[in-house]
Amino acid sequence: MKRFAFKMKLMPGNKFEYASRHGAIWPELKALLSKNGVSDYTIFFDEETNTLFAFQKQEGESSSQNLGHNPIVQDWWKYMADIMETNPDNSPISIPLEELFHMD
């Protein structure tokens, strides 16, 4: 199992809206992620910089970042685009992070 981390940027003042939307994550999106080997998906928030830090475990080579072709993911991106920094296709601007240390 691989670990994968990335960061995204939330627009100021949207912390509670972001948490609310993820608290009611669509069942079909959750099922898609699980079906594609994504587990232990956690997102943290740095209030000082409005940075979201995401961590997930993944089976195989896929991660949530590789599912952008799926209509469910594209609809989620549209749903979240008003509160996050996004690319022209509504995907969140996501910056992969290099793992430098891990302790079990």
C-alpha positions, 0 to 999 in steps of 0.5 A, a space after each residue: 500500500 502506498 501513501 500519497 499526499 498533496 495540498 490544495 488551496 481553499 478560498 478565504 472564509 470557506 472552512 465550514 462550507 468545505 467541511 460541511 460538503 465533505 461531511 455529506 460526501 456523495 455515496 457514489 464518490 466514496 464508492 468510486 474512491 474505494 473501488 479504485 483502491 483509495 483508503 484512509 483519506 484525510 484532509 487537514 486545514 491550515 487556517 493561517 494559509 487556507 491550505 488543505 493538506 490531503 493524505 490517502 493510502 492507495 492500492 496499486 498505481 491509482 489515487 484520487 488524483 487519477 480519476 478526473 476522467 470520471 463524470 462523478 469526479 467532474 461533478 464533484 469538482 464543479 460542486 466544489 469550484 466556488 470555494 477552492 482554487 481550481 484549474 480551468 476544468 474545475 479540478 482543484 489546483 493540487 500540488 503533490 508532496 514528496 514523502 521525506 519521513 514515515 514512521 509506523 
